[in-house]
């Protein structure tokens, strides 16, 4: 006798890419930067020359502005579905607009998307570099 035979359920696959037509506040709240803090040399680096963090759970299109905590504009990242990994992941190489490495410090990101109406999210991440990097 199966005591669970009276229970049924439906499992549906997650929606990603162009299948996303609206973005909710809770979806924007799930955006993360990993690793955070970024510590040079971390396991996310494949070589000493490749520093990167990953923005996760991004909507299918949008832009990210990165600022120093003093408000200095550092970098603009724009993307479409083709630029994202399967889970909405976007890699950022920790470079400024001028092509230099981000210094040790805290950084603020501001995301804007027009998927399902104008939406905005904010967050922060930390970069820790040794004095020899």
The first five atom37 places (N, CA, C, CB, O) and aatype in JSON, in Angstrom:
{
  "aatype": [20, 20, 20, 20, 20, 20, 20, 20, 20, 20, 20, 20, 20, 20, 20, 20, 20, 20, 20, 20, 20, 20, 20, 20, 20, 20, 20, 20, 20, 20, 20, 20, 20, 20, 20, 20, 20, 20, 20, 20, 20, 20, 20, 20, 20, 20, 20, 20, 20, 20, 20, 20, 20, 20, 20, 20, 20, 20, 20, 20, 20, 20, 20, 20, 20, 20, 20, 20, 20, 20, 20, 20, 20, 20, 20, 20, 20, 20, 20, 20, 20, 20, 20, 20, 20, 20, 20, 20, 20, 20, 20, 20, 20, 20, 20, 20, 20, 20, 20, 20, 20, 20, 20, 20, 20, 20, 20, 20, 20, 20, 20, 20, 20, 20, 20, 20, 20, 20, 20, 20, 20, 20, 20, 20, 20, 20, 20, 20, 20, 20, 20, 20, 20],
  "atom_mask": [
    [1, 1, 1, 1, 1],
    [1, 1, 1, 1, 1],
    [1, 1, 1, 1, 1],
    [1, 1, 1, 1, 1],
    [1, 1, 1, 1, 1],
    [1, 1, 1, 1, 1],
    [1, 1, 1, 1, 1],
    [1, 1, 1, 1, 1],
    [1, 1, 1, 1, 1],
    [1, 1, 1, 1, 1],
    [1, 1, 1, 1, 1],
    [1, 1, 1, 1, 1],
    [1, 1, 1, 1, 1],
    [1, 1, 1, 1, 1],
    [1, 1, 1, 1, 1],
    [1, 1, 1, 1, 1],
    [1, 1, 1, 1, 1],
    [1, 1, 1, 1, 1],
    [1, 1, 1, 1, 1],
    [1, 1, 1, 1, 1],
    [1, 1, 1, 1, 1],
    [1, 1, 1, 1, 1],
    [1, 1, 1, 1, 1],
    [1, 1, 1, 1, 1],
    [1, 1, 1, 1, 1],
    [1, 1, 1, 1, 1],
    [1, 1, 1, 1, 1],
    [1, 1, 1, 1, 1],
    [1, 1, 1, 1, 1],
    [1, 1, 1, 1, 1],
    [1, 1, 1, 1, 1],
    [1, 1, 1, 1, 1],
    [1, 1, 1, 1, 1],
    [1, 1, 1, 1, 1],
    [1, 1, 1, 1, 1],
    [1, 1, 1, 1, 1],
    [1, 1, 1, 1, 1],
    [1, 1, 1, 1, 1],
    [1, 1, 1, 1, 1],
    [1, 1, 1, 1, 1],
    [1, 1, 1, 1, 1],
    [1, 1, 1, 1, 1],
    [1, 1, 1, 1, 1],
    [1, 1, 1, 1, 1],
    [1, 1, 1, 1, 1],
    [1, 1, 1, 1, 1],
    [1, 1, 1, 1, 1],
    [1, 1, 1, 1, 1],
    [1, 1, 1, 1, 1],
    [1, 1, 1, 1, 1],
    [1, 1, 1, 1, 1],
    [1, 1, 1, 1, 1],
    [1, 1, 1, 1, 1],
    [1, 1, 1, 1, 1],
    [1, 1, 1, 1, 1],
    [1, 1, 1, 1, 1],
    [1, 1, 1, 1, 1],
    [1, 1, 1, 1, 1],
    [1, 1, 1, 1, 1],
    [1, 1, 1, 1, 1],
    [1, 1, 1, 1, 1],
    [1, 1, 1, 1, 1],
    [1, 1, 1, 1, 1],
    [1, 1, 1, 1, 1],
    [1, 1, 1, 1, 1],
    [1, 1, 1, 1, 1],
    [1, 1, 1, 1, 1],
    [1, 1, 1, 1, 1],
    [1, 1, 1, 1, 1],
    [1, 1, 1, 1, 1],
    [1, 1, 1, 1, 1],
    [1, 1, 1, 1, 1],
    [1, 1, 1, 1, 1],
    [1, 1, 1, 1, 1],
    [1, 1, 1, 1, 1],
    [1, 1, 1, 1, 1],
    [1, 1, 1, 1, 1],
    [1, 1, 1, 1, 1],
    [1, 1, 1, 1, 1],
    [1, 1, 1, 1, 1],
    [1, 1, 1, 1, 1],
    [1, 1, 1, 1, 1],
    [1, 1, 1, 1, 1],
    [1, 1, 1, 1, 1],
    [1, 1, 1, 1, 1],
    [1, 1, 1, 1, 1],
    [1, 1, 1, 1, 1],
    [1, 1, 1, 1, 1],
    [1, 1, 1, 1, 1],
    [1, 1, 1, 1, 1],
    [1, 1, 1, 1, 1],
    [1, 1, 1, 1, 1],
    [1, 1, 1, 1, 1],
    [1, 1, 1, 1, 1],
    [1, 1, 1, 1, 1],
    [1, 1, 1, 1, 1],
    [1, 1, 1, 1, 1],
    [1, 1, 1, 1, 1],
    [1, 1, 1, 1, 1],
    [1, 1, 1, 1, 1],
    [1, 1, 1, 1, 1],
    [1, 1, 1, 1, 1],
    [1, 1, 1, 1, 1],
    [1, 1, 1, 1, 1],
    [1, 1, 1, 1, 1],
    [1, 1, 1, 1, 1],
    [1, 1, 1, 1, 1],
    [1, 1, 1, 1, 1],
    [1, 1, 1, 1, 1],
    [1, 1, 1, 1, 1],
    [1, 1, 1, 1, 1],
    [1, 1, 1, 1, 1],
    [1, 1, 1, 1, 1],
    [1, 1, 1, 1, 1],
    [1, 1, 1, 1, 1],
    [1, 1, 1, 1, 1],
    [1, 1, 1, 1, 1],
    [1, 1, 1, 1, 1],
    [1, 1, 1, 1, 1],
    [1, 1, 1, 1, 1],
    [1, 1, 1, 1, 1],
    [1, 1, 1, 1, 1],
    [1, 1, 1, 1, 1],
    [1, 1, 1, 1, 1],
    [1, 1, 1, 1, 1],
    [1, 1, 1, 1, 1],
    [1, 1, 1, 1, 1],
    [1, 1, 1, 1, 1],
    [1, 1, 1, 1, 1],
    [1, 1, 1, 1, 1],
    [1, 1, 1, 1, 1],
    [1, 1, 1, 1, 1],
    [1, 1, 1, 1, 1]
  ],
  "atom_positions": [
    [[0.85, -1.18, 0.0], [0.0, 0.0, 0.0], [0.89, 1.24, 0.0], [-0.96, 0.0, 1.22], [1.76, 1.38, 0.86]],
    [[0.68, 2.14, -0.97], [1.45, 3.38, -1.07], [0.69, 4.5, -0.37], [1.74, 3.76, -2.57], [-0.38, 4.9, -0.84]],
    [[1.19, 4.98, 0.71], [0.47, 6.01, 1.47], [0.5, 7.38, 0.8], [1.06, 6.13, 2.86], [-0.18, 8.3, 1.26]],
    [[1.27, 7.55, -0.29], [1.34, 8.83, -1.0], [0.54, 8.8, -2.29], [2.78, 9.19, -1.29], [0.64, 9.75, -3.08]],
    [[-0.23, 7.8, -2.53], [-0.92, 7.66, -3.81], [-2.01, 8.7, -4.02], [-1.51, 6.28, -3.91], [-2.46, 8.9, -5.15]],
    [[-2.46, 9.37, -2.98], [-3.51, 10.37, -3.13], [-2.97, 11.75, -3.47], [-4.32, 10.45, -1.86], [-3.75, 12.69, -3.64]],
    [[-1.65, 11.89, -3.57], [-1.05, 13.2, -3.82], [-0.52, 13.27, -5.24], [0.07, 13.49, -2.82], [0.14, 12.35, -5.72]],
    [[-0.82, 14.37, -5.9], [-0.29, 14.6, -7.24], [0.32, 16.0, -7.25], [-1.39, 14.44, -8.33], [-0.01, 16.84, -6.43]],
    [[1.19, 16.22, -8.19], [1.83, 17.53, -8.3], [2.25, 17.79, -9.73], [3.05, 17.64, -7.37], [2.33, 16.87, -10.55]],
    [[2.5, 19.02, -10.01], [2.95, 19.42, -11.33], [4.27, 20.15, -11.17], [1.89, 20.32, -12.04], [4.4, 21.06, -10.35]],
    [[5.24, 19.75, -11.96], [6.55, 20.4, -11.96], [6.7, 21.11, -13.29], [7.71, 19.38, -11.72], [6.54, 20.51, -14.35]],
    [[7.01, 22.4, -13.22], [7.21, 23.17, -14.45], [8.64, 23.67, -14.49], [6.2, 24.34, -14.55], [9.22, 24.0, -13.46]],
    [[9.19, 23.74, -15.68], [10.56, 24.22, -15.85], [10.6, 25.72, -15.64], [11.11, 23.85, -17.25], [9.62, 26.42, -15.89]],
    [[11.76, 26.21, -15.19], [11.95, 27.65, -15.02], [11.95, 28.35, -16.37], [13.25, 27.94, -14.28], [12.31, 27.76, -17.38]],
    [[11.57, 29.58, -16.39], [11.54, 30.38, -17.6], [12.83, 31.19, -17.66], [10.28, 31.32, -17.65], [13.25, 31.77, -16.67]],
    [[13.45, 31.21, -18.84], [14.66, 32.0, -19.0], [14.7, 32.58, -20.4], [15.91, 31.15, -18.73], [13.89, 32.24, -21.26]],
    [[15.66, 33.46, -20.61], [15.87, 34.06, -21.93], [14.67, 34.85, -22.41], [16.2, 33.0, -22.93], [14.07, 35.61, -21.65]],
    [[14.32, 34.67, -23.68], [13.23, 35.44, -24.28], [11.87, 35.04, -23.74], [13.25, 35.28, -25.78], [10.88, 35.72, -23.99]],
    [[11.8, 33.93, -23.0], [10.54, 33.52, -22.38], [10.11, 34.43, -21.25], [10.66, 32.12, -21.88], [8.95, 34.4, -20.84]],
    [[11.02, 35.23, -20.73], [10.69, 36.16, -19.64], [10.09, 37.42, -20.24], [11.95, 36.49, -18.78], [10.75, 38.12, -21.02]],
    [[8.87, 37.71, -19.88], [8.19, 38.89, -20.42], [7.93, 39.94, -19.35], [6.89, 38.49, -21.06], [7.56, 41.07, -19.68]],
    [[8.12, 39.6, -18.1], [7.92, 40.55, -17.0], [8.92, 40.22, -15.9], [6.45, 40.51, -16.47], [9.31, 39.06, -15.73]],
    [[9.33, 41.23, -15.18], [10.27, 41.05, -14.08], [9.61, 41.6, -12.82], [11.63, 41.78, -14.37], [9.15, 42.74, -12.78]],
    [[9.57, 40.77, -11.79], [8.95, 41.18, -10.54], [10.01, 41.72, -9.58], [8.19, 40.01, -9.89], [11.2, 41.54, -9.8]],
    [[9.57, 42.39, -8.54], [10.47, 42.91, -7.52], [11.25, 41.76, -6.87], [9.69, 43.7, -6.46], [12.44, 41.91, -6.62]],
    [[10.6, 40.63, -6.59], [11.3, 39.52, -5.96], [12.38, 38.94, -6.89], [10.3, 38.41, -5.56], [13.42, 38.49, -6.41]],
    [[12.14, 38.96, -8.2], [13.17, 38.5, -9.13], [14.36, 39.45, -9.11], [12.6, 38.38, -10.55], [15.51, 39.0, -9.15]],
    [[14.1, 40.73, -9.06], [15.2, 41.7, -8.99], [15.95, 41.57, -7.67], [14.68, 43.13, -9.15], [17.17, 41.75, -7.62]],
    [[15.22, 41.25, -6.6], [15.87, 41.07, -5.3], [16.77, 39.83, -5.26], [14.82, 40.96, -4.21], [17.62, 39.72, -4.38]],
    [[16.58, 38.9, -6.2], [17.4, 37.68, -6.22], [18.73, 37.87, -6.95], [16.62, 36.55, -6.86], [19.55, 36.95, -6.95]],
    [[18.97, 39.03, -7.56], [20.23, 39.28, -8.26], [21.36, 39.32, -7.24], [20.16, 40.62, -9.07], [21.26, 39.97, -6.21]],
    [[22.43, 38.62, -7.56], [23.59, 38.55, -6.68], [24.87, 38.77, -7.48], [23.64, 37.19, -5.95], [24.89, 38.59, -8.7]],
    [[25.91, 39.16, -6.78], [27.26, 39.23, -7.34], [28.07, 38.16, -6.63], [27.9, 40.67, -7.18], [28.14, 38.14, -5.4]],
    [[28.69, 37.26, -7.4], [29.5, 36.21, -6.8], [30.86, 36.15, -7.47], [28.79, 34.84, -6.91], [30.93, 36.31, -8.68]],
    [[31.93, 35.93, -6.76], [31.99, 35.91, -5.3], [31.91, 37.33, -4.75], [33.28, 35.23, -4.83], [32.32, 38.29, -5.41]],
    [[31.39, 37.46, -3.59], [31.31, 38.76, -2.93], [31.58, 38.57, -1.44], [29.9, 39.43, -3.16], [30.74, 38.04, -0.72]],
    [[32.74, 38.97, -0.99], [33.73, 39.82, -1.67], [34.58, 39.02, -2.66], [34.63, 40.5, -0.64], [34.79, 37.82, -2.5]],
    [[35.04, 39.72, -3.68], [36.01, 39.14, -4.6], [37.38, 39.33, -3.97], [35.93, 39.81, -6.03], [37.78, 40.45, -3.66]],
    [[38.09, 38.23, -3.78], [39.44, 38.29, -3.2], [40.41, 37.77, -4.26], [39.53, 37.45, -1.87], [40.34, 36.61, -4.66]],
    [[41.31, 38.63, -4.71], [42.3, 38.19, -5.71], [43.32, 37.34, -4.99], [42.98, 39.42, -6.44], [43.83, 37.78, -3.95]],
    [[43.61, 36.34, -5.39], [43.36, 35.32, -6.35], [42.33, 34.34, -5.78], [44.66, 34.59, -6.74], [42.64, 33.6, -4.84]],
    [[41.1, 34.33, -6.31], [40.05, 33.44, -5.83], [39.87, 32.27, -6.79], [38.72, 34.21, -5.67], [40.47, 32.25, -7.86]],
    [[39.05, 31.3, -6.41], [38.8, 30.14, -7.26], [37.99, 30.5, -8.5], [38.08, 29.06, -6.48], [37.9, 29.69, -9.42]],
    [[37.41, 31.7, -8.55], [36.67, 32.12, -9.72], [37.6, 32.6, -10.83], [35.68, 33.21, -9.36], [37.16, 32.8, -11.96]],
    [[38.85, 32.78, -10.53], [39.83, 33.19, -11.53], [40.43, 31.96, -12.17], [40.93, 34.08, -10.9], [40.79, 31.0, -11.48]],
    [[40.55, 31.97, -13.49], [41.19, 30.86, -14.17], [42.68, 31.13, -14.35], [40.53, 30.61, -15.53], [43.45, 30.2, -14.6]],
    [[43.09, 32.37, -14.22], [44.5, 32.73, -14.26], [44.68, 34.01, -13.46], [45.02, 32.91, -15.73], [43.7, 34.66, -13.1]],
    [[45.92, 34.36, -13.17], [46.19, 35.57, -12.4], [45.78, 36.82, -13.18], [47.68, 35.64, -12.04], [45.53, 37.86, -12.58]],
    [[45.7, 36.71, -14.52], [45.34, 37.85, -15.35], [43.84, 38.02, -15.53], [45.98, 37.73, -16.69], [43.39, 39.03, -16.07]],
    [[43.04, 37.04, -15.08], [41.6, 37.1, -15.31], [40.84, 37.24, -13.99], [41.12, 35.86, -16.07], [40.53, 36.24, -13.34]],
    [[40.55, 38.47, -13.62], [39.71, 38.73, -12.45], [38.29, 38.9, -12.95], [40.19, 39.99, -11.65], [38.06, 39.57, -13.95]],
    [[37.33, 38.28, -12.25], [35.94, 38.46, -12.68], [34.99, 38.13, -11.54], [35.64, 37.57, -13.9], [35.29, 37.36, -10.64]],
    [[33.83, 38.76, -11.63], [32.69, 38.4, -10.8], [31.55, 38.08, -11.75], [32.32, 39.55, -9.79], [31.62, 38.38, -12.94]],
    [[30.51, 37.47, -11.21], [29.35, 37.11, -12.02], [28.12, 37.73, -11.39], [29.21, 35.57, -12.13], [27.86, 37.55, -10.2]],
    [[27.35, 38.45, -12.19], [26.03, 38.94, -11.78], [25.05, 37.83, -12.14], [25.66, 40.32, -12.49], [24.99, 37.42, -13.3]],
    [[24.29, 37.34, -11.17], [23.4, 36.2, -11.39], [21.93, 36.63, -11.43], [23.61, 35.16, -10.31], [21.56, 37.67, -10.88]],
    [[21.11, 35.83, -12.09], [19.65, 35.99, -12.15], [19.22, 37.31, -12.79], [19.06, 35.89, -10.77], [18.26, 37.93, -12.35]],
    [[19.93, 37.74, -13.83], [19.59, 38.99, -14.51], [18.4, 38.79, -15.45], [20.8, 39.52, -15.29], [18.19, 37.68, -15.95]],
    [[17.63, 39.85, -15.7], [16.57, 39.77, -16.7], [17.19, 39.64, -18.1], [15.64, 41.02, -16.62], [18.39, 39.84, -18.25]],
    [[16.39, 39.32, -19.12], [16.94, 39.04, -20.45], [17.63, 40.21, -21.13], [15.86, 38.57, -21.31], [18.41, 40.0, -22.07]],
    [[17.39, 41.41, -20.71], [18.1, 42.56, -21.28], [18.1, 43.69, -20.25], [17.44, 43.03, -22.62], [17.23, 43.78, -19.38]],
    [[19.1, 44.54, -20.38], [19.2, 45.66, -19.45], [20.58, 46.25, -19.44], [18.82, 45.23, -18.06], [21.4, 45.98, -20.31]],
    [[20.83, 47.08, -18.43], [22.14, 47.69, -18.27], [22.48, 47.79, -16.79], [22.18, 49.09, -18.93], [21.6, 47.94, -15.94]],
    [[23.77, 47.71, -16.51], [24.3, 47.85, -15.16], [25.29, 48.99, -15.16], [24.97, 46.52, -14.67], [26.21, 49.03, -15.98]],
    [[25.11, 49.91, -14.24], [26.1, 50.97, -14.03], [26.81, 50.67, -12.73], [25.44, 52.4, -14.01], [26.17, 50.36, -11.72]],
    [[28.12, 50.77, -12.75], [28.92, 50.5, -11.56], [29.57, 51.8, -11.13], [30.0, 49.4, -11.84], [30.14, 52.53, -11.93]],
    [[29.46, 52.08, -9.82], [29.98, 53.31, -9.22], [30.88, 52.97, -8.03], [28.83, 54.24, -8.79], [30.7, 51.94, -7.38]],
    [[31.83, 53.85, -7.76], [32.57, 53.76, -6.5], [31.65, 54.27, -5.4], [33.92, 54.58, -6.55], [30.62, 54.88, -5.69]],
    [[32.0, 54.02, -4.14], [31.15, 54.49, -3.05], [31.14, 56.02, -2.96], [31.61, 53.89, -1.72], [30.25, 56.6, -2.34]],
    [[32.12, 56.68, -3.57], [32.12, 58.15, -3.6], [31.28, 58.7, -4.75], [33.55, 58.67, -3.7], [31.17, 59.91, -4.9]],
    [[30.69, 57.8, -5.56], [29.8, 58.23, -6.64], [30.45, 58.34, -8.0], [29.21, 59.52, -6.28], [29.8, 58.77, -8.95]],
    [[31.71, 57.99, -8.13], [32.39, 58.06, -9.41], [31.89, 56.94, -10.32], [33.92, 57.97, -9.23], [31.87, 55.77, -9.93]],
    [[31.47, 57.3, -11.54], [31.01, 56.32, -12.52], [32.2, 55.5, -13.0], [30.29, 57.02, -13.72], [33.19, 56.06, -13.48]],
    [[32.11, 54.18, -12.87], [33.22, 53.28, -13.17], [33.04, 52.55, -14.5], [33.39, 52.28, -12.05], [33.96, 52.51, -15.32]],
    [[31.86, 51.96, -14.72], [31.67, 51.11, -15.89], [30.18, 50.97, -16.21], [32.29, 49.73, -15.66], [29.33, 51.03, -15.33]],
    [[29.88, 50.77, -17.5], [28.53, 50.47, -17.97], [28.57, 49.12, -18.67], [27.99, 51.59, -18.93], [29.35, 48.91, -19.59]],
    [[27.7, 48.21, -18.21], [27.55, 46.9, -18.84], [26.13, 46.8, -19.38], [27.86, 45.73, -17.83], [25.17, 46.97, -18.63]],
    [[25.99, 46.54, -20.67], [24.68, 46.33, -21.29], [24.64, 44.92, -21.85], [24.38, 47.4, -22.4], [25.68, 44.41, -22.27]],
    [[23.47, 44.3, -21.87], [23.39, 42.92, -22.34], [22.03, 42.65, -22.96], [23.66, 41.94, -21.2], [21.06, 43.39, -22.76]],
    [[21.99, 41.55, -23.71], [20.76, 40.95, -24.22], [20.81, 39.48, -23.83], [20.6, 41.15, -25.8], [21.78, 39.03, -23.22]],
    [[19.8, 38.74, -24.18], [19.73, 37.32, -23.85], [20.95, 36.57, -24.36], [18.47, 36.71, -24.42], [21.45, 35.66, -23.68]],
    [[21.44, 36.93, -25.54], [22.59, 36.23, -26.13], [23.86, 36.38, -25.29], [22.84, 36.75, -27.54], [24.76, 35.55, -25.39]],
    [[23.94, 37.42, -24.48], [25.13, 37.66, -23.66], [25.1, 36.93, -22.32], [25.28, 39.14, -23.41], [26.12, 36.86, -21.63]],
    [[23.95, 36.38, -21.94], [23.78, 35.78, -20.63], [24.01, 34.27, -20.65], [22.41, 36.07, -20.09], [23.78, 33.62, -21.67]],
    [[24.46, 33.74, -19.53], [24.53, 32.3, -19.35], [23.13, 31.74, -19.16], [25.43, 31.93, -18.15], [22.16, 32.5, -19.15]],
    [[23.01, 30.45, -19.02], [21.7, 29.79, -18.95], [20.86, 30.22, -17.75], [21.89, 28.29, -18.9], [19.63, 30.15, -17.82]],
    [[21.47, 30.66, -16.67], [20.72, 31.1, -15.49], [20.67, 32.62, -15.36], [21.33, 30.52, -14.23], [20.44, 33.14, -14.27]],
    [[20.87, 33.33, -16.46], [20.87, 34.78, -16.4], [22.15, 35.33, -15.81], [19.7, 35.25, -15.6], [22.13, 36.36, -15.14]],
    [[23.28, 34.65, -16.05], [24.57, 35.06, -15.51], [25.33, 35.94, -16.49], [25.4, 33.84, -15.15], [25.4, 35.63, -17.68]],
    [[25.89, 37.03, -15.98], [26.7, 37.94, -16.78], [28.05, 38.09, -16.1], [26.0, 39.33, -16.97], [28.12, 38.46, -14.93]],
    [[29.12, 37.82, -16.83], [30.48, 37.93, -16.29], [30.97, 39.37, -16.44], [31.44, 36.95, -17.01], [30.75, 40.01, -17.47]],
    [[31.63, 39.87, -15.4], [32.23, 41.2, -15.42], [33.7, 41.07, -15.06], [31.49, 42.17, -14.43], [34.04, 40.49, -14.03]],
    [[34.58, 41.6, -15.9], [36.02, 41.41, -15.75], [36.69, 42.37, -14.76], [36.67, 41.54, -17.08], [37.91, 42.45, -14.72]],
    [[35.93, 43.09, -13.99], [36.46, 44.0, -12.97], [37.39, 45.05, -13.55], [37.19, 43.21, -11.89], [38.41, 45.39, -12.96]],
    [[37.03, 45.56, -14.74], [37.8, 46.61, -15.4], [36.97, 47.9, -15.44], [38.22, 46.18, -16.83], [35.74, 47.86, -15.51]],
    [[37.67, 49.02, -15.4], [37.01, 50.32, -15.52], [36.79, 50.65, -16.99], [37.86, 51.43, -14.85], [37.21, 49.9, -17.87]],
    [[36.12, 51.76, -17.26], [35.93, 52.2, -18.65], [37.27, 52.48, -19.33], [35.04, 53.46, -18.69], [37.39, 52.36, -20.54]],
    [[38.26, 52.84, -18.54], [39.58, 53.14, -19.07], [40.43, 51.88, -19.27], [40.3, 54.1, -18.16], [41.53, 51.95, -19.81]],
    [[39.92, 50.73, -18.84], [40.64, 49.47, -19.02], [41.56, 49.1, -17.87], [41.41, 49.53, -20.26], [42.35, 48.16, -18.01]],
    [[41.49, 49.8, -16.76], [42.33, 49.46, -15.61], [41.56, 48.55, -14.65], [42.8, 50.75, -14.87], [40.33, 48.51, -14.67]],
    [[42.29, 47.82, -13.81], [41.67, 46.95, -12.81], [41.02, 47.76, -11.72], [42.71, 45.99, -12.21], [41.54, 48.8, -11.32]],
    [[39.86, 47.29, -11.23], [39.24, 47.94, -10.08], [40.17, 47.82, -8.88], [37.85, 47.31, -9.77], [40.79, 46.78, -8.67]],
    [[40.26, 48.88, -8.11], [41.07, 48.88, -6.9], [40.31, 48.21, -5.77], [41.47, 50.32, -6.51], [39.11, 47.96, -5.88]],
    [[41.0, 47.92, -4.69], [40.36, 47.43, -3.49], [39.32, 48.45, -3.04], [41.39, 47.16, -2.36], [39.6, 49.64, -2.99]],
    [[38.12, 47.97, -2.73], [37.08, 48.88, -2.27], [35.7, 48.3, -2.44], [37.18, 50.18, -2.98], [35.52, 47.18, -2.91]],
    [[34.7, 49.11, -2.05], [33.31, 48.73, -2.21], [32.75, 49.46, -3.43], [32.48, 49.06, -0.93], [33.07, 50.63, -3.68]],
    [[31.92, 48.76, -4.19], [31.33, 49.31, -5.41], [29.82, 49.12, -5.38], [31.94, 48.64, -6.66], [29.31, 48.14, -4.84]],
    [[29.13, 50.07, -5.96], [27.66, 50.06, -6.03], [27.27, 49.75, -7.47], [27.04, 51.44, -5.56], [27.83, 50.3, -8.42]],
    [[26.28, 48.85, -7.64], [25.75, 48.6, -8.98], [24.28, 49.01, -9.02], [25.9, 47.1, -9.37], [23.54, 48.85, -8.06]],
    [[23.9, 49.56, -10.17], [22.51, 49.96, -10.41], [22.07, 49.32, -11.72], [22.35, 51.54, -10.46], [22.66, 49.58, -12.77]],
    [[21.04, 48.5, -11.65], [20.51, 47.8, -12.81], [19.24, 48.49, -13.29], [20.24, 46.31, -12.49], [18.39, 48.86, -12.49]],
    [[19.13, 48.65, -14.6], [17.91, 49.15, -15.23], [17.49, 48.16, -16.3], [18.11, 50.58, -15.82], [18.32, 47.7, -17.09]],
    [[16.19, 47.84, -16.33], [15.65, 46.97, -17.37], [14.29, 47.49, -17.79], [15.55, 45.5, -16.88], [13.59, 48.14, -17.0]],
    [[13.92, 47.2, -19.03], [12.6, 47.6, -19.51], [11.7, 46.39, -19.76], [12.73, 48.42, -20.8], [10.65, 46.5, -20.39]],
    [[12.11, 45.23, -19.26], [11.33, 44.0, -19.42], [10.09, 44.1, -18.53], [12.17, 42.73, -19.07], [10.21, 44.14, -17.3]],
    [[8.91, 44.14, -19.15], [7.67, 44.24, -18.39], [7.47, 45.6, -17.73], [7.62, 43.17, -17.35], [6.79, 45.68, -16.7]],
    [[8.03, 46.65, -18.3], [7.96, 47.98, -17.7], [9.3, 48.34, -17.09], [6.85, 48.06, -16.64], [10.14, 47.47, -16.86]],
    [[9.5, 49.59, -16.84], [10.8, 50.04, -16.29], [10.99, 49.55, -14.87], [10.91, 51.57, -16.34], [10.12, 49.75, -14.01]],
    [[12.11, 48.92, -14.62], [12.45, 48.4, -13.3], [13.89, 48.77, -12.97], [12.26, 46.86, -13.23], [14.73, 48.93, -13.86]],
    [[14.16, 48.91, -11.69], [15.52, 49.22, -11.25], [15.85, 48.41, -9.99], [15.68, 50.74, -10.98], [14.98, 48.17, -9.15]],
    [[17.11, 48.0, -9.87], [17.59, 47.31, -8.68], [18.98, 47.86, -8.36], [17.63, 45.75, -8.89], [19.67, 48.39, -9.23]],
    [[19.36, 47.72, -7.09], [20.66, 48.2, -6.64], [21.3, 47.18, -5.72], [20.53, 49.56, -5.93], [20.62, 46.36, -5.1]],
    [[22.63, 47.24, -5.65], [23.35, 46.37, -4.75], [24.78, 46.82, -4.63], [23.28, 44.93, -5.21], [25.16, 47.87, -5.15]],
    [[25.59, 46.02, -3.94], [26.99, 46.38, -3.77], [27.85, 45.12, -3.79], [27.21, 47.16, -2.46], [27.37, 44.01, -3.56]],
    [[29.12, 45.32, -4.08], [30.1, 44.24, -4.0], [31.43, 44.83, -3.59], [30.22, 43.48, -5.35], [31.67, 46.03, -3.72]],
    [[32.31, 43.95, -3.09], [33.6, 44.37, -2.56], [34.71, 43.66, -3.34], [33.71, 44.06, -1.05], [34.6, 42.48, -3.68]],
    [[35.77, 44.42, -3.61], [36.97, 43.87, -4.23], [38.1, 44.01, -3.22], [37.31, 44.59, -5.58], [38.32, 45.1, -2.68]],
    [[38.81, 42.91, -2.96], [39.95, 42.91, -2.06], [41.16, 42.41, -2.84], [39.69, 42.04, -0.79], [41.18, 41.27, -3.3]],
    [[42.14, 43.25, -2.98], [43.37, 42.88, -3.69], [44.55, 42.98, -2.75], [43.59, 43.77, -4.93], [44.59, 43.85, -1.88]],
    [[45.5, 42.08, -2.92], [46.72, 42.2, -2.1], [47.57, 43.33, -2.66], [47.53, 40.86, -2.08], [47.33, 43.8, -3.77]],
    [[48.53, 43.77, -1.92], [49.38, 44.89, -2.33], [50.25, 44.54, -3.53], [50.25, 45.32, -1.18], [50.74, 45.44, -4.22]],
    [[50.45, 43.27, -3.79], [51.3, 42.87, -4.93], [50.53, 42.73, -6.23], [52.0, 41.57, -4.62], [51.15, 42.59, -7.28]],
    [[49.16, 42.77, -6.2], [48.36, 42.62, -7.43], [48.13, 43.95, -8.07], [47.02, 41.95, -7.15], [47.48, 44.03, -9.12]]
  ]
}
